[in-house]
């Protein structure tokens, strides 16, 4: 437990061991950064910086550790880096500066500034296509999402360098007739971009710039949410086609309710204004990133117009909105670093993401995005998933958070994912832990207090502020919880974070008056998902074409010899289909003969006998008689 938040000590050691040789000739005045997005439809961004300097050795850094992305900066997509000495702010054509990459830290560039030079020009391009080779990325013919950290270098003098003290004046040049939205304040707010007329923003710190992505596009819509609330909140959408922007007024009202419910929940707001930036495209790489004064959700084209998407992913926007309080205003101390080169300590992500995942469900139901039945059904699904994770016998919850940067990098590989565990385990399992915390508080106080009281205390200690970061330690977290409801919270979290068991932490489910049961009829939530996996019966996930994407260690499927990557050809001598496999599982219930399956394993065809008599298994929540229904208490809007 003590290792959770020891990053302060580690940072001191890091400063002592690494700072030697990290020098900077950074001069006075703000850096100017000009970004040209006119080639964004061709997946190329152009950036030019003018950096004040003094003569002598200098180190420039490409942002490496981005706190809210939980992974390394995409330096591999950088191209065309040229550095030139300037006179009176203009590059001297005959004075290019040679740069040399640090052989150990590849995100650092070494240069020497000649005498008499007061500024340098840094020109670079960023390739926006996805690294996976799909052709997707952060831009397409109609949309561009600009993460400023991908197109800049900044002066670096070792770990003491403060990103908050480096000032940058940004401008952006958009394709003609494109609209934009960002948490940054433009000098003169334009309605639409005009060709060759850059949009200039007020000077901000490097920290605020990196935390303020810009969304732009040809088809754009802005909606004011909960207009009576101050500071102001907006939904900003960019789409590949206008019909994707035709969001129903009912959902707009639900998002307005989301804004209101966060006020009731946290009793504070810590932003000047908040922009929900949502990209609606089937050609932009999916992803979601939280920021202090905006969220950045990159979703399919029908994300806000399809009823199925609105239900199944109804908590996504709520999740990143809640991060404005949990993760940005209050943040685990290990994730708060002075700059983007000091490694982050992700061991606190079970609070950063786990608590936020729980709050996103609570906010979704309280805002009317989910019904109470959907709120219950999604908890049944989460409980079942984390009750079938054999990898929890060797890797504890704490390690999934500590290993987050590595696990995130392999999350695209499903093979034996339930045995390896992944970068999302601290989300879902963390959600169950925080439900248990809520249930304990409610039960210990006879329903007089809840996690809401902790949230108001911990995140509302300053009623309303502009964007600021207040780091917290594990001890401070425990102290605040104890103030709300006396309990040995340190021991509780030690157990939940370090226990090695294949079973999910279901104390929050049972403590709220429910238990997880399995039957042969899917819940409405499972039916809506169209979930055809077999994780809770035979123990494997199968794609519609018969490819096996995951097999659970110790399951009937693994015992029978199935493995990831195999392809099912026949079921009981009939051509494979998902429906036929489901029917075979139903027919085998109580039978003696195993299910006969023919599989292709990289060209080798074999027949496997699957012995399983349990029938289909779908999770649902069942009320425990004589208990208080805490889940419906939690779901009730304020």
N, C-alpha and C positions, 0 to 999 in steps of 0.2 A: 504493500500500500504506500509506503513512504517513497517508493520509486515513481509514483504517479506524477508528482509535481516537483521534481528536483531539478527542473531545467534551469532554474536561476543559478544554482551552483555549477551546473554543466556549462552554462553560457560564460561564466567567469573563467573557467578552465579553457574554454574554447578561445576566448579573447586573448588569453595569455599565450596559447600555443600557436594561434594562426595569424595574429595581427602583425607579426614581424614581417616586414617586406611589403605590406599592403600600404602603399602611399598614394596620395592624391594631390594633384595640382589644381583642384577645383577653385574657381575664382568667385567673385561676388556677383550677385544678381541672379534672377531666375533663368532657368533653361527655357528656351523656346522649342516646342515640338510641333511640327506640321505634318499631318497625316493626310495622304491623298488616297481616297477610296474609289476613285473613278475606274480603276481596273479591278475592283472587287468582283464584278461579274465574271472575270477571268481568273479569279482566285489568287490575286496578287495585290498586296498593300504596299505603298511606298511611304517612307517616313524620313524626315529630315530634322535633325536637332542642331541647335547652336548652343554650345555649352561654354560658359565663362571659365577661363583657366588661368593658371600661372605657369611659368616655365618650370620644367623639371619632369621627373618620372610621374606617371599617372596611371591609375587603374580604373577601368570602366567595367561595369557589371551588367549582365543580362539577368533580369529577375529569375531566381531559381526556385525558391520555396514560396508558393502562394497559399496563404493560410486556408482560405475557404475552398480551394480546389483539392487539397489533400494529396497533391502530386507535384512533380517537377514541372517548371516552365518549359515550353516547347521550343527549346533552342535549336533543335534539329530542323525546324521549318524556317530558320533565319537564312537569308541569302543576300548577296550583293552588298557586303559591308565595306564602306569606304570612309576613311577619316582624313580630313584635310584641315590644315591651318588656315585661320581667317585673319583678315585685316579689316578693321572697322565693321565687323560683323559679316563680312563677305568672304567666301572661300578664295584662297589664292591657288589658281590652277596649277601653278608650278610647285606647290608645297604640300604634296600628299604625305601623310604620316604613316609609317609602317606600324602595324599592330601585330602583337604576338599573343597567342592564346596561352593561358597558364596551363602547364602540362598536367597539373594535379586537379585543379578546379577548372573545369572546361567552360564555366560560365563567366570567367574573368579574362579581360583583355588588357595587356600592358602596352603603353605608348610612352614616348618622351616628347614633351612639348618644348619647341625651340624657344630661345630667348626672344623677347619682344612680341610674343604672341599672346593676345588677351582672350581669344576664343577659338574654338574648333568647330568644324561642321562634321556631324556624323550622319551618313546616309545609309539606309538599310531597307531591304524588302522583307516581307513576311508572306510565306506561301500558306494560303488558308485551306488547302485541301486536306482532308482527313488523313492521318498517318496510316490508317488501316487500308488505304488504297481503294476505298469505295467510291471516291470522287466527290463525296460529301465534304463538309467542312463548315466553316463559320460564315461563308458567303455563297451566293448564287446569283442568277441573273437579276433578281428583284430585291435581294436582302443582303445586308452586311451587318455583322455584329463585330464591334471593335473592342477588343480587350487591349487597353493601352500598354500593358506590360509586355505584350508580344512584339511591340515595334520600337522599343527604346532601350538605350543603355544609360546608366547613371553613374556619377562619380562615386567611387568606393574606396574608403580608407580603412578597411578592416571591419570587424564586427561592431565597433563603436559607432559606425556611420548610422545616422538617424534619418530614415526615410521621411519622417514627419518634418524635418528641417530643410529638406531640399525642395525648392520651389520650381514649379513648371508652369509655363503659359502655353496651353495647347490650342491648336486650331485644327479643323478638319475640312477637307474638300470632298463634297459628295457628288455622285452622278446627278445630272440635271433632273429637277423635279422630284427628287427623293426627299422624304421627310425624315425626322430623327427625334429621338428622346434620350435623355441621360440625366443623371442626378447633378451633373455639372451645370453651372449657370452661364449661359452665353451672354456676351456683352450686349448684343441686340438680338432678342429672340426672333429668329426668322420663322415664317410659316412653312416655307418650302425652300429647298436649296436652289441656288441659281448657278449655272455653269461658270466655273472659274472665279467664284466668289467664296472664299473660305469662311467658315463659321468660327468666330473667335470666342474663346471662353475666358472667364476670369482666372487669374493666377491662383493655383492651388498647390498644396503639398504633393509630393510624389505619392505619399500614402493615400491621399484622397483621390488622386487621379487613377491609380491602379484599382481602387475600390469603386470606380464609377464607369462601368462599361457604357458604350453608346450603341443603341439600336437604330438602324436606318433602313429605309426601304421605299420601294415605288408605291406599294399599296399599304396605307397606314391609317390607323384610327386611334384616337385618344379618348378615354372616358374618365370623367371625374367621378371618384367613388366617395360615398358618405360625405357629401359636400359641406355638411354642417360641422365636420371635424376639422380641427386645426392642430398640427400642421396638415397640409393638403396631401391627398393620396390620389394616384392616377393609375389606370390600366392603359398601357401603351402597347399596341400590337402592330407588327409588321408581317405581311403575308405574301405568298406567291400569287394569290388570286383574291380578288375582292370579296368573293363569297365566304372566305374563311374568316372575315372580319364581322360577319353578320351574327354576332353573339346575341342570344336572346336576352330581353330585358330581365327575365327572371334570374338569369345567372349574374347579370350585372348587380341586381339587388342582393344576391347572395354574397358577392364579393364586397359590396358596401357593408353588409352585415359582418363580414370577416374583419373589416377595419374597425367596426364598432366593438366587436367581441374582444379584439386584442387590447383595446383600451380598458375594458372591464377586467380582463385577465391580468395584465401587467401593471395597471394603474399608472402608466407613464408612456411617453413616446420619446425616442432619442434620435430624431432626425429632423432636418429642416423641412423636407417634403419627402414623399416616398413614391417611387415609380416601379410599378410591376411591369417589367419589360418581358414581353412574350413573343417569341418567334413562331410563326405558324407555317411550317414548310415540311414537305416530304424530301427535300433536297439539302437540308441543313443537318449536320450531325446533332443527334439528340444530346441533351445534357441540361443540368440545372446548377446554377451557382448563386450563392447568397452574397449580398453586400449590405452595407450599413443603411444606405438610402435607396436601394433598388434591389430587385431580384432579376435574374437573367434565366428565364425558362425557354429552352429551345425544344419545341414540340411539333408533332405531326400537324398537317394542314387542318385537320378536322378536330383538333384538340378541344376547342371551345364551342363547337357547333354540333358535335356528335353526342347523343345522350349516353351512350356506353362509356365514352372517354370521360365525359363530365362526372360520371359516377365513380368508375374504377380509379381514376386519377384525380379525384376531386380534392384531395388533401395536398397535392403537389405545390400549388401556389401558397397555400396556408403554411406549408413547411418552410419555404424560403422566406416568407414574410416574418414568421416567428423568429427566424435567425437574426433579424435586426436587433432583437433583445438578447436572445441566447446564442452567442457565438460572435456577435459583433460588439454590442454594448458591454455585456459581461462575457468574458472568454476565459477558458482554462489557461493558466499562466504559461504553460509550455508552448502554447500556440502564439503567444504574443512576443514577437522578436523585433529588434530595432530596425531591421532592414530585411531584404529579400534573399540574402545570402546565408544568413545564420539558420541552421537546420531547425525545423519545428519539432516539437515533442507532441506527437499525436495521441499520447496515452489518455488524454481527457476527452476523446471523441465520444465516449459512452454518455457524456453529458452534452457535449456540443451537438451530436447527431441523435443520440438515443432519446434524450429528453425532448428535443425538437420534433422527432417523429411521433412521440406520444402527444405532444401539444398540437401537432397538425391534425391528428384524428379528432381530438377534443374540439378544436376550432372548426373543423369541417362540419361536425354534427351540430354544434351550437350556432353556426352561421346558416344552417339549412341546406348546405351543399350535400350532406348525407342525411338520410333518414336515421332514426334510432335503430331500425332493423339492420341497415347497412353498417352502422357503427358496430353493432354486436357481431355481425357476420365477419367483418374484416379482422376482428380480434380472434375469432375462431380460427381463421386462416393463418394468422401470425403464430398463434399458440401451437397449432399443428405443425407448422413448418419447423419451428425451433424445438419441437419435441421429437423430431426425426433428423437430428444432426449428429451422426456418429463421430464427426470430427471434434465434438465437444468433450470427448473422452481424453483427448490429448492437448487441445488448444483451448485455453480459457477465454472468456469474454474480454478480459483485459488485453490479451495478446492480439486479438483481432484489431483492437484500436491502436496499439503500439505498432503493429505491422501494417497499418493502413496504406502507406504509400506503395508498399510492395504488393499487397493484396489487391489494391485498386488496379494495378498494372496487369494483373492476370484474370480480372473478373470476366473477360470475354471468353475464357476457357471454362466450359461447363463440366468437363470430364472430372469425375470424382470431386466435384465442388463441395458436396455435403461432407466429404471426408477431409478435404483441405481447409474448408471454410473460406469466406471471402470478405471483401471490403464493405459489404452491406450488413454483416452480422451484428455489428454494434448499433445499427439502426433498429432492426426488428427486435432483437433480443433486449436491446436497451429500452425499447418501448415497453416491453413486458416488465422490466425492472421498475420503470418509473410509474407504471400503472400500480405496481405493488406498493410503491412509496405512497401514492395517493390513497390507496385502500387502507394502508396502515394508519395514516393520519386520520382519515375519516372514522375508522373503527376505534382508535384510541381516544378520540375526542367525542365519540357518540354523534358524529355527523356535524359537530359545531365548527370544525375546521377541515381544511382540505389542502391539496397541493396549491390551489389558487392563492391561499394565504402566504405560502412560501414564495410564490412567484411575485406577488405584490411587494413582499419584503425585499427579496433579493434583486429584482429587476426594476423596482419602482422606488428604490431608496432615494433617488433624485427624481422628482416628479416628471419634469420635462426638460430635456437638454438638447443641444445640437448633437451631431455625431461625435462620440467619444468612446474610448475603449477603457474599461475598468477590469483588469485581470482579476481572477479569483483563484484561490488555492482550494485543495480538498478540505482542509480544515475550516475554511470560511464557509464552504458549502454545508458541511456537517453542522456548524454552529447555527446557521440560519434555519436549517431543518429542526434542530433541537429547540430553538426559540418557538417554533410553531407547535411542535409536538415532541416532548421529551422521549428519547429513545436512543438506543445504542446504534446510531446510524453508521458509525465507522465500522463496527463489526458486521452490520447488515451488508454494506457495500463490499467489504472484504470477502464475504462469503459469495455474493453474487458475481463478483468480478473474477474470482479465482477458483470457484468450484469446477471440478472436472466430472461432468455427468452428461449422458446423452439426452437427459430430460430437460425440458424448458422450465424456466422459473415461472410457475403458474400461480404463485401466491396472490398475485393481483387479480387473477380470474376468480379463484375460489374466495378470496377475501372480499370480492365484490358481489358474491352470491351466485356464482355460476360454476359450471364445470364443463370441460370439453368432452364431447361424446362423438362417436363415429357411427354413421349409418350408410345405407346404400342409396340414399336420395340426396343430391347436392342441395345446398342452400341457394337462395336466390342470387347471392353474391357469387358463389362458385359457378352457377349456371350462366350468369352474365359474363364471367371471365371466359367461358367456353373452355374451362380447364380440363384438359384431357390427360394430364400427367397421372402417374400411378405411384406417386411417392409414398402414399399411406397404405397401399395394398401390397403390390409385388415389389415396390421399392426401386422404381426406375422412371426416368422421364423419357418420353418418346415423342418425336416430331411427327407431323402428319405424313411425311414420306417414309416413315418407319425407322429413321435414324435414331439411335439411342444416344441422348445427350448426357445423361448422368445415371449412375448406378450407385445405390446406397450400400456401403459396407455393412455386411451382416444381414442383408435383406434376402428374401427368397430369390430375387433376380440375380444377386451376386453369387449366392450359393449354387444356382443353376448354371453359372458360367457366363452370364452376360457381362458385357463391358462397354464403356463409352466408345462411340464411333462405329459400332456394329450396326447393321441394317437388317431389320426384320423383313423377311421375304414371305413367309407363310405362317398362318396360325391354324393349327389342327388341319394341315394340308390344304387350306384355302388361302388365296392371296391376301396379303396383309392389308388391313385398314384399321384405323383407330377404333371404329365402331365394332369391328370383328374382335379385336383384342378385349374391349370392354365386355362384349357378350361372352367371350370365353371365360373371363374372370367370374362373371355372374353364374355361368353354367357350372363352373368347377366348384362352387360353394357346396360343401358337403359331399362332393364326389370323391372317388378314389384315384382315378387316372389323372396324371399330370397334364398340363397344357403343352402340346408339342409345337415347338417353334423352330423354323428354319431361318438361320441368320447368315449374312455375308460379312466376313471380317477381312477387309482388304483383299478380296478375291478368293478367300477360303470359305467355302460354304459348309456349315455344319448344322446338325439338328440338336436342339437343347430341350430338355424336359423340365418344365417349370412347375414345381410342386407348391401349390398355394390353394387353400380352401376357404379363405376368409371373406371372399366377395369384395365388392366395391367398398371403399372407405372414404366417406366425406365428413369433414369436421363441422360441427355446429356447437353452439353454446346451449346448455340446458340449465334451467334454474335449480338451485339447491333449495328445497323446501325449508321454510322457517328462517330464512336469512333476509337481510335487508338488501334491496336491489341498488347497490352502489353505482353500477354502470349507468343506469338511467339517471341517477343523481348527477353523475359526471357529465352526462350528455345534455342536461338541461341548460338552455341559454340563459344568460344574465339579463 
